[in-house]
Amino acid sequence: MDPRVRNGMVAMFLVSAAGVATLLLEWPLIVPIVLFLCACLAGAYVVKQSLRRR
């Protein structure tokens, strides 16, 4: 395996691990944001579907 490829994979793994740790630490702040984003996406989908039916 090419050393650059291996270094890239290790870096991606470390970044993803740091992201997961941050999510776990910031969980009370992130949950409402995620719910809000999901609600926005669902609302946009419903509006798009209702506009398409006309």
C-alpha positions in Angstrom: 0.0 0.0 0.0 1.3 3.5 -0.9 2.4 5.4 2.2 0.4 8.5 1.0 -2.8 6.4 0.7 -2.2 4.9 4.2 -1.6 8.4 5.7 -4.8 9.7 4.1 -6.8 6.8 5.5 -5.3 7.3 8.9 -6.1 11.0 8.7 -9.7 10.3 7.7 -10.1 7.8 10.5 -8.8 10.3 13.1 -11.1 13.1 11.7 -14.1 10.8 11.9 -13.2 9.7 15.4 -12.8 13.3 16.5 -16.2 14.1 14.9 -17.9 11.2 16.7 -16.3 12.3 20.0 -17.5 15.9 19.5 -21.0 14.7 18.7 -21.1 12.6 21.9 -19.8 15.6 23.9 -22.1 18.2 22.3 -25.2 15.8 22.2 -27.6 18.1 24.1 -26.9 21.0 21.6 -26.9 18.9 18.5 -30.2 17.0 19.0 -32.5 20.0 18.6 -30.5 21.2 15.6 -30.8 17.8 13.9 -34.5 17.6 14.6 -35.0 21.2 13.2 -33.1 20.3 10.0 -35.1 17.1 9.6 -38.3 19.1 10.1 -37.2 21.6 7.5 -36.4 18.9 5.0 -39.7 17.2 5.6 -41.6 20.5 5.2 -39.7 21.3 1.9 -40.5 17.8 0.6 -44.2 18.1 1.5 -44.4 21.6 -0.2 -42.6 20.2 -3.3 -45.1 17.3 -3.5 -48.1 19.5 -3.1 -46.8 21.9 -5.8 -46.2 18.9 -8.2 -49.8 17.6 -7.7 -51.3 20.9 -9.1 
